[in-house]
Amino acid sequence: MLDKEIKRHEEKATTDKQAHEKDMMEQKAMLDEITKKKDALASHESLTKTADDWKQKCIRAENEAAAARVPYATLESLQDDNRFMKTIVDSLDACCSTERRIDDFAKHRINDFQTMPRKSRREFIISCLERFDHRHASWLNDRFTAFVHDPNRICHDNGVLQVDRNRFLRVCDDIKQDLDQLDEDTRIAHLLL
């Protein structure tokens, strides 16, 4: 019986020892797993920090790019304003040079041209042209009508955007060319008299 007791005790000790070793191995495996998880977590935290750093760099780069676009937008706006102002200046220049050409024609042919209204000056030019070419005088009268209407819109009504600039410049050029031709024709006619 003592042998049986010893044997049973040894078996129980062996079983306990095996159970203890198994528990120790499981604990070691759990500790290894915990260590791996801690290492992975530490690595993840470092990756999170790296990702946050990259995110901040990207945000800074986007902000810098947006800030760099502002001067270009301002430049484009200034260029648009410049083109608009050039349109106004070109139109006013054409208007003034045409008025000057009308005045030059009239001052060489009318004694009191300074006191004569601009409309009367234009009517005088039409009457001079009617002596040479009645149809052309009618055409020039239409040019004068268009010319008078557009400068009022450009200069006074702030309608420079509504005026067809190319048409207006053509009208001004046509008037100046006609006045040059009429000037030549009237000088020749004056010499013949």
GIGIPE-V675093 format. One line per field, one symbol per residue. phi: phi as a letter, one per 20 degrees, with the letter a starting at -180 (. if undefined). Layout:
# GIGIPE-V675093
phi = ???
This chain:
# GIGIPE-V675093
phi = .ffffffffffffffffffffffffffffffffffffffffffffffffffffffffffffffffffffgfffffffffffffffffffffffffffffffffffffeccfdffeffgfffffffffffffdbfffffffffffffffffffffedeldffeefgfffffgffgffffffffgffffffffff
